[in-house]
Amino acid sequence: MKNNISLSAPLKRITVLDALRGFALFGVIIMHMLQNFGYRSGGTQQEMLRFPALDEVIQWIGNNIIMGRFINIFAFLFGMSFFIQMDRAAKKGVDFRGRFVWRMIILMAMGLLCHSFYNLEIISVYAFFGLLLIPLFKAKNWMLIVIFSFFLLGGPRAVKVIHHNYTTAIELASIEDQTSTEDQANTEQKRNDFQRPRELPEHIKNPSFLNTAKYNYEERLIGKLNYQFGLIGRGYITFALFVLGLLIGRIRFFEKLDEQKKQNKRLFIGFVLATVITILIQNALPPIDFRMLFRSEGQLLPSSILTALAMADLSMVLSSAALTLGFILLYQSEKFKKYLEVLSPYGRTGLTNYIMQGALGALIFSNWAFGSVFGGWGATALFSFGIVIYIVQGIISKYWLDYYLYGPLEWLWRSLTYLKFQPYRRKKL
């Protein structure tokens, strides 16, 4: 049957996408290094390799130039990949939807397994959003634009805030009806609970891989879901970028790059200006304490927080677009293309490299491995170490692809997708 045809054989690749994916993963590992890959050391680390002035600059670069921007590009490229797979299948007369569902289930399993040691992993969430893209594959362009805009501007977040304020108002009204004595007792109890020293979590008191995995599944997984789908709503932006990737793939933007160099320059300038304008608007808004979104129980959220978050998300997506167009323009230049092309092998083995980043991060920062050493490093040292890891991974990726068609996990994913071993080694000439 046609839907059993394998589409995993090597096809003509749009090489700029591989290089762009490698570029995105560079930003991902640098930011995660600065965040200690989500690991808490429990105060056991020894401070070393700290350069206060330079560390402050590096941390600023991480927070204001890298954080959120590169992972946005990674998410956008996932939406692009979805379109490419479905489009190539459709051209061959293959209904790839069922196979893609299975493919996303496998990816989700990989992500959840990875979560045991790398609680910042995002591919399990990507797998869920990948499933949501399937019914949108044939949607009209205007519908995709509406969906993209709704999620980008925080539509789901607005709905959640309205619901939160409604239920909170009811709870506060019922509390006011209680006796003042009971109120005072409850307040005193909460004060005592807050002032009581918190006991260290088991995975910090008794470091081990198993205790860390247990903590990641029992505590951090819930926290991740809340961060993605709660009031912060990071997942809304991710899904918007998935939809954008589908839309950009549909209009064949990357297939016509060489025909539209002048248009790309105009787009780049437009995104830079839009980013600057959005940031200026952000700075003109009254300051908002976003931490209230993490502890929103019992308090009403101001509507101004929706505007502030929408502007923050918009500026981050616009700056990601500027980075993407800037990269494309450099890639289209013969002077720079040969240098940027070295990122392609890293991008072609992106799944393997991404998960290996997490595995290395666990070894470097966990208390059961080398967290007592690296957890005390300053931002500059971690930034530099991240570059070294990235370069080593890039070299390995290049030489690996000289002998094999896919990265190890890419090959495993393809083989599980079709439930049979796929070609692996390159044929010798």
Secondary structure as a PSIPRED ss2 file (coil, helix, strand):
# PSIPRED VFORMAT (PSIPRED V4.0)

   1 M C   1.000  0.000  0.000
   2 K H   0.000  1.000  0.000
   3 N H   0.000  1.000  0.000
   4 N H   0.000  1.000  0.000
   5 I C   1.000  0.000  0.000
   6 S C   1.000  0.000  0.000
   7 L C   1.000  0.000  0.000
   8 S C   1.000  0.000  0.000
   9 A C   1.000  0.000  0.000
  10 P C   1.000  0.000  0.000
  11 L C   1.000  0.000  0.000
  12 K C   1.000  0.000  0.000
  13 R C   1.000  0.000  0.000
  14 I C   1.000  0.000  0.000
  15 T H   0.000  1.000  0.000
  16 V H   0.000  1.000  0.000
  17 L H   0.000  1.000  0.000
  18 D H   0.000  1.000  0.000
  19 A H   0.000  1.000  0.000
  20 L H   0.000  1.000  0.000
  21 R H   0.000  1.000  0.000
  22 G H   0.000  1.000  0.000
  23 F H   0.000  1.000  0.000
  24 A H   0.000  1.000  0.000
  25 L H   0.000  1.000  0.000
  26 F H   0.000  1.000  0.000
  27 G H   0.000  1.000  0.000
  28 V H   0.000  1.000  0.000
  29 I H   0.000  1.000  0.000
  30 I H   0.000  1.000  0.000
  31 M H   0.000  1.000  0.000
  32 H H   0.000  1.000  0.000
  33 M H   0.000  1.000  0.000
  34 L H   0.000  1.000  0.000
  35 Q C   1.000  0.000  0.000
  36 N H   0.000  1.000  0.000
  37 F H   0.000  1.000  0.000
  38 G H   0.000  1.000  0.000
  39 Y C   1.000  0.000  0.000
  40 R C   1.000  0.000  0.000
  41 S C   1.000  0.000  0.000
  42 G C   1.000  0.000  0.000
  43 G C   1.000  0.000  0.000
  44 T C   1.000  0.000  0.000
  45 Q C   1.000  0.000  0.000
  46 Q C   1.000  0.000  0.000
  47 E C   1.000  0.000  0.000
  48 M E   0.000  0.000  1.000
  49 L C   1.000  0.000  0.000
  50 R C   1.000  0.000  0.000
  51 F C   1.000  0.000  0.000
  52 P H   0.000  1.000  0.000
  53 A H   0.000  1.000  0.000
  54 L H   0.000  1.000  0.000
  55 D H   0.000  1.000  0.000
  56 E H   0.000  1.000  0.000
  57 V H   0.000  1.000  0.000
  58 I H   0.000  1.000  0.000
  59 Q H   0.000  1.000  0.000
  60 W H   0.000  1.000  0.000
  61 I H   0.000  1.000  0.000
  62 G H   0.000  1.000  0.000
  63 N H   0.000  1.000  0.000
  64 N H   0.000  1.000  0.000
  65 I H   0.000  1.000  0.000
  66 I H   0.000  1.000  0.000
  67 M C   1.000  0.000  0.000
  68 G C   1.000  0.000  0.000
  69 R H   0.000  1.000  0.000
  70 F H   0.000  1.000  0.000
  71 I H   0.000  1.000  0.000
  72 N H   0.000  1.000  0.000
  73 I H   0.000  1.000  0.000
  74 F H   0.000  1.000  0.000
  75 A H   0.000  1.000  0.000
  76 F H   0.000  1.000  0.000
  77 L H   0.000  1.000  0.000
  78 F H   0.000  1.000  0.000
  79 G H   0.000  1.000  0.000
  80 M H   0.000  1.000  0.000
  81 S H   0.000  1.000  0.000
  82 F H   0.000  1.000  0.000
  83 F H   0.000  1.000  0.000
  84 I H   0.000  1.000  0.000
  85 Q H   0.000  1.000  0.000
  86 M H   0.000  1.000  0.000
  87 D H   0.000  1.000  0.000
  88 R H   0.000  1.000  0.000
  89 A H   0.000  1.000  0.000
  90 A H   0.000  1.000  0.000
  91 K H   0.000  1.000  0.000
  92 K C   1.000  0.000  0.000
  93 G C   1.000  0.000  0.000
  94 V C   1.000  0.000  0.000
  95 D C   1.000  0.000  0.000
  96 F C   1.000  0.000  0.000
  97 R H   0.000  1.000  0.000
  98 G H   0.000  1.000  0.000
  99 R H   0.000  1.000  0.000
 100 F H   0.000  1.000  0.000
 101 V H   0.000  1.000  0.000
 102 W H   0.000  1.000  0.000
 103 R H   0.000  1.000  0.000
 104 M H   0.000  1.000  0.000
 105 I H   0.000  1.000  0.000
 106 I H   0.000  1.000  0.000
 107 L H   0.000  1.000  0.000
 108 M H   0.000  1.000  0.000
 109 A H   0.000  1.000  0.000
 110 M H   0.000  1.000  0.000
 111 G H   0.000  1.000  0.000
 112 L H   0.000  1.000  0.000
 113 L H   0.000  1.000  0.000
 114 C H   0.000  1.000  0.000
 115 H C   1.000  0.000  0.000
 116 S C   1.000  0.000  0.000
 117 F C   1.000  0.000  0.000
 118 Y C   1.000  0.000  0.000
 119 N C   1.000  0.000  0.000
 120 L C   1.000  0.000  0.000
 121 E C   1.000  0.000  0.000
 122 I C   1.000  0.000  0.000
 123 I H   0.000  1.000  0.000
 124 S H   0.000  1.000  0.000
 125 V H   0.000  1.000  0.000
 126 Y H   0.000  1.000  0.000
 127 A H   0.000  1.000  0.000
 128 F H   0.000  1.000  0.000
 129 F H   0.000  1.000  0.000
 130 G H   0.000  1.000  0.000
 131 L H   0.000  1.000  0.000
 132 L H   0.000  1.000  0.000
 133 L H   0.000  1.000  0.000
 134 I H   0.000  1.000  0.000
 135 P H   0.000  1.000  0.000
 136 L H   0.000  1.000  0.000
 137 F C   1.000  0.000  0.000
 138 K C   1.000  0.000  0.000
 139 A C   1.000  0.000  0.000
 140 K C   1.000  0.000  0.000
 141 N H   0.000  1.000  0.000
 142 W H   0.000  1.000  0.000
 143 M H   0.000  1.000  0.000
 144 L H   0.000  1.000  0.000
 145 I H   0.000  1.000  0.000
 146 V H   0.000  1.000  0.000
 147 I H   0.000  1.000  0.000
 148 F H   0.000  1.000  0.000
 149 S H   0.000  1.000  0.000
 150 F H   0.000  1.000  0.000
 151 F H   0.000  1.000  0.000
 152 L H   0.000  1.000  0.000
 153 L C   1.000  0.000  0.000
 154 G C   1.000  0.000  0.000
 155 G H   0.000  1.000  0.000
 156 P H   0.000  1.000  0.000
 157 R H   0.000  1.000  0.000
 158 A H   0.000  1.000  0.000
 159 V H   0.000  1.000  0.000
 160 K H   0.000  1.000  0.000
 161 V H   0.000  1.000  0.000
 162 I H   0.000  1.000  0.000
 163 H H   0.000  1.000  0.000
 164 H H   0.000  1.000  0.000
 165 N H   0.000  1.000  0.000
 166 Y H   0.000  1.000  0.000
 167 T H   0.000  1.000  0.000
 168 T H   0.000  1.000  0.000
 169 A H   0.000  1.000  0.000
 170 I H   0.000  1.000  0.000
 171 E H   0.000  1.000  0.000
 172 L H   0.000  1.000  0.000
 173 A H   0.000  1.000  0.000
 174 S H   0.000  1.000  0.000
 175 I H   0.000  1.000  0.000
 176 E H   0.000  1.000  0.000
 177 D C   1.000  0.000  0.000
 178 Q C   1.000  0.000  0.000
 179 T C   1.000  0.000  0.000
 180 S H   0.000  1.000  0.000
 181 T H   0.000  1.000  0.000
 182 E H   0.000  1.000  0.000
 183 D H   0.000  1.000  0.000
 184 Q H   0.000  1.000  0.000
 185 A H   0.000  1.000  0.000
 186 N H   0.000  1.000  0.000
 187 T H   0.000  1.000  0.000
 188 E H   0.000  1.000  0.000
 189 Q H   0.000  1.000  0.000
 190 K H   0.000  1.000  0.000
 191 R H   0.000  1.000  0.000
 192 N H   0.000  1.000  0.000
 193 D H   0.000  1.000  0.000
 194 F H   0.000  1.000  0.000
 195 Q H   0.000  1.000  0.000
 196 R C   1.000  0.000  0.000
 197 P C   1.000  0.000  0.000
 198 R C   1.000  0.000  0.000
 199 E C   1.000  0.000  0.000
 200 L C   1.000  0.000  0.000
 201 P C   1.000  0.000  0.000
 202 E H   0.000  1.000  0.000
 203 H H   0.000  1.000  0.000
 204 I H   0.000  1.000  0.000
 205 K H   0.000  1.000  0.000
 206 N C   1.000  0.000  0.000
 207 P C   1.000  0.000  0.000
 208 S C   1.000  0.000  0.000
 209 F H   0.000  1.000  0.000
 210 L H   0.000  1.000  0.000
 211 N H   0.000  1.000  0.000
 212 T H   0.000  1.000  0.000
 213 A H   0.000  1.000  0.000
 214 K H   0.000  1.000  0.000
 215 Y H   0.000  1.000  0.000
 216 N H   0.000  1.000  0.000
 217 Y H   0.000  1.000  0.000
 218 E H   0.000  1.000  0.000
 219 E H   0.000  1.000  0.000
 220 R H   0.000  1.000  0.000
 221 L H   0.000  1.000  0.000
 222 I H   0.000  1.000  0.000
 223 G H   0.000  1.000  0.000
 224 K H   0.000  1.000  0.000
 225 L H   0.000  1.000  0.000
 226 N H   0.000  1.000  0.000
 227 Y H   0.000  1.000  0.000
 228 Q H   0.000  1.000  0.000
 229 F H   0.000  1.000  0.000
 230 G C   1.000  0.000  0.000
 231 L C   1.000  0.000  0.000
 232 I C   1.000  0.000  0.000
 233 G C   1.000  0.000  0.000
 234 R H   0.000  1.000  0.000
 235 G H   0.000  1.000  0.000
 236 Y H   0.000  1.000  0.000
 237 I H   0.000  1.000  0.000
 238 T H   0.000  1.000  0.000
 239 F H   0.000  1.000  0.000
 240 A H   0.000  1.000  0.000
 241 L H   0.000  1.000  0.000
 242 F H   0.000  1.000  0.000
 243 V H   0.000  1.000  0.000
 244 L H   0.000  1.000  0.000
 245 G H   0.000  1.000  0.000
 246 L H   0.000  1.000  0.000
 247 L H   0.000  1.000  0.000
 248 I H   0.000  1.000  0.000
 249 G H   0.000  1.000  0.000
 250 R H   0.000  1.000  0.000
 251 I C   1.000  0.000  0.000
 252 R C   1.000  0.000  0.000
 253 F C   1.000  0.000  0.000
 254 F H   0.000  1.000  0.000
 255 E H   0.000  1.000  0.000
 256 K H   0.000  1.000  0.000
 257 L H   0.000  1.000  0.000
 258 D H   0.000  1.000  0.000
 259 E H   0.000  1.000  0.000
 260 Q C   1.000  0.000  0.000
 261 K H   0.000  1.000  0.000
 262 K H   0.000  1.000  0.000
 263 Q H   0.000  1.000  0.000
 264 N H   0.000  1.000  0.000
 265 K H   0.000  1.000  0.000
 266 R H   0.000  1.000  0.000
 267 L H   0.000  1.000  0.000
 268 F H   0.000  1.000  0.000
 269 I H   0.000  1.000  0.000
 270 G H   0.000  1.000  0.000
 271 F H   0.000  1.000  0.000
 272 V H   0.000  1.000  0.000
 273 L H   0.000  1.000  0.000
 274 A H   0.000  1.000  0.000
 275 T H   0.000  1.000  0.000
 276 V H   0.000  1.000  0.000
 277 I H   0.000  1.000  0.000
 278 T H   0.000  1.000  0.000
 279 I H   0.000  1.000  0.000
 280 L H   0.000  1.000  0.000
 281 I H   0.000  1.000  0.000
 282 Q H   0.000  1.000  0.000
 283 N H   0.000  1.000  0.000
 284 A H   0.000  1.000  0.000
 285 L C   1.000  0.000  0.000
 286 P C   1.000  0.000  0.000
 287 P C   1.000  0.000  0.000
 288 I C   1.000  0.000  0.000
 289 D C   1.000  0.000  0.000
 290 F H   0.000  1.000  0.000
 291 R H   0.000  1.000  0.000
 292 M H   0.000  1.000  0.000
 293 L H   0.000  1.000  0.000
 294 F C   1.000  0.000  0.000
 295 R C   1.000  0.000  0.000
 296 S C   1.000  0.000  0.000
 297 E C   1.000  0.000  0.000
 298 G C   1.000  0.000  0.000
 299 Q C   1.000  0.000  0.000
 300 L C   1.000  0.000  0.000
 301 L C   1.000  0.000  0.000
 302 P C   1.000  0.000  0.000
 303 S C   1.000  0.000  0.000
 304 S H   0.000  1.000  0.000
 305 I H   0.000  1.000  0.000
 306 L H   0.000  1.000  0.000
 307 T H   0.000  1.000  0.000
 308 A H   0.000  1.000  0.000
 309 L H   0.000  1.000  0.000
 310 A H   0.000  1.000  0.000
 311 M H   0.000  1.000  0.000
 312 A H   0.000  1.000  0.000
 313 D H   0.000  1.000  0.000
 314 L H   0.000  1.000  0.000
 315 S H   0.000  1.000  0.000
 316 M H   0.000  1.000  0.000
 317 V H   0.000  1.000  0.000
 318 L H   0.000  1.000  0.000
 319 S H   0.000  1.000  0.000
 320 S H   0.000  1.000  0.000
 321 A H   0.000  1.000  0.000
 322 A H   0.000  1.000  0.000
 323 L H   0.000  1.000  0.000
 324 T H   0.000  1.000  0.000
 325 L H   0.000  1.000  0.000
 326 G H   0.000  1.000  0.000
 327 F H   0.000  1.000  0.000
 328 I H   0.000  1.000  0.000
 329 L H   0.000  1.000  0.000
 330 L H   0.000  1.000  0.000
 331 Y H   0.000  1.000  0.000
 332 Q C   1.000  0.000  0.000
 333 S C   1.000  0.000  0.000
 334 E H   0.000  1.000  0.000
 335 K H   0.000  1.000  0.000
 336 F H   0.000  1.000  0.000
 337 K H   0.000  1.000  0.000
 338 K H   0.000  1.000  0.000
 339 Y H   0.000  1.000  0.000
 340 L H   0.000  1.000  0.000
 341 E H   0.000  1.000  0.000
 342 V H   0.000  1.000  0.000
 343 L H   0.000  1.000  0.000
 344 S H   0.000  1.000  0.000
 345 P H   0.000  1.000  0.000
 346 Y H   0.000  1.000  0.000
 347 G H   0.000  1.000  0.000
 348 R H   0.000  1.000  0.000
 349 T C   1.000  0.000  0.000
 350 G H   0.000  1.000  0.000
 351 L H   0.000  1.000  0.000
 352 T H   0.000  1.000  0.000
 353 N H   0.000  1.000  0.000
 354 Y H   0.000  1.000  0.000
 355 I H   0.000  1.000  0.000
 356 M H   0.000  1.000  0.000
 357 Q H   0.000  1.000  0.000
 358 G H   0.000  1.000  0.000
 359 A H   0.000  1.000  0.000
 360 L H   0.000  1.000  0.000
 361 G H   0.000  1.000  0.000
 362 A H   0.000  1.000  0.000
 363 L H   0.000  1.000  0.000
 364 I H   0.000  1.000  0.000
 365 F H   0.000  1.000  0.000
 366 S C   1.000  0.000  0.000
 367 N C   1.000  0.000  0.000
 368 W C   1.000  0.000  0.000
 369 A C   1.000  0.000  0.000
 370 F C   1.000  0.000  0.000
 371 G H   0.000  1.000  0.000
 372 S H   0.000  1.000  0.000
 373 V H   0.000  1.000  0.000
 374 F H   0.000  1.000  0.000
 375 G C   1.000  0.000  0.000
 376 G C   1.000  0.000  0.000
 377 W E   0.000  0.000  1.000
 378 G C   1.000  0.000  0.000
 379 A H   0.000  1.000  0.000
 380 T H   0.000  1.000  0.000
 381 A H   0.000  1.000  0.000
 382 L H   0.000  1.000  0.000
 383 F H   0.000  1.000  0.000
 384 S H   0.000  1.000  0.000
 385 F H   0.000  1.000  0.000
 386 G H   0.000  1.000  0.000
 387 I H   0.000  1.000  0.000
 388 V H   0.000  1.000  0.000
 389 I H   0.000  1.000  0.000
 390 Y H   0.000  1.000  0.000
 391 I H   0.000  1.000  0.000
 392 V H   0.000  1.000  0.000
 393 Q H   0.000  1.000  0.000
 394 G H   0.000  1.000  0.000
 395 I H   0.000  1.000  0.000
 396 I H   0.000  1.000  0.000
 397 S H   0.000  1.000  0.000
 398 K H   0.000  1.000  0.000
 399 Y H   0.000  1.000  0.000
 400 W H   0.000  1.000  0.000
 401 L H   0.000  1.000  0.000
 402 D H   0.000  1.000  0.000
 403 Y H   0.000  1.000  0.000
 404 Y E   0.000  0.000  1.000
 405 L C   1.000  0.000  0.000
 406 Y C   1.000  0.000  0.000
 407 G C   1.000  0.000  0.000
 408 P H   0.000  1.000  0.000
 409 L H   0.000  1.000  0.000
 410 E H   0.000  1.000  0.000
 411 W H   0.000  1.000  0.000
 412 L H   0.000  1.000  0.000
 413 W H   0.000  1.000  0.000
 414 R H   0.000  1.000  0.000
 415 S H   0.000  1.000  0.000
 416 L H   0.000  1.000  0.000
 417 T H   0.000  1.000  0.000
 418 Y H   0.000  1.000  0.000
 419 L C   1.000  0.000  0.000
 420 K C   1.000  0.000  0.000
 421 F C   1.000  0.000  0.000
 422 Q C   1.000  0.000  0.000
 423 P C   1.000  0.000  0.000
 424 Y C   1.000  0.000  0.000
 425 R E   0.000  0.000  1.000
 426 R C   1.000  0.000  0.000
 427 K C   1.000  0.000  0.000
 428 K C   1.000  0.000  0.000
 429 L C   1.000  0.000  0.000
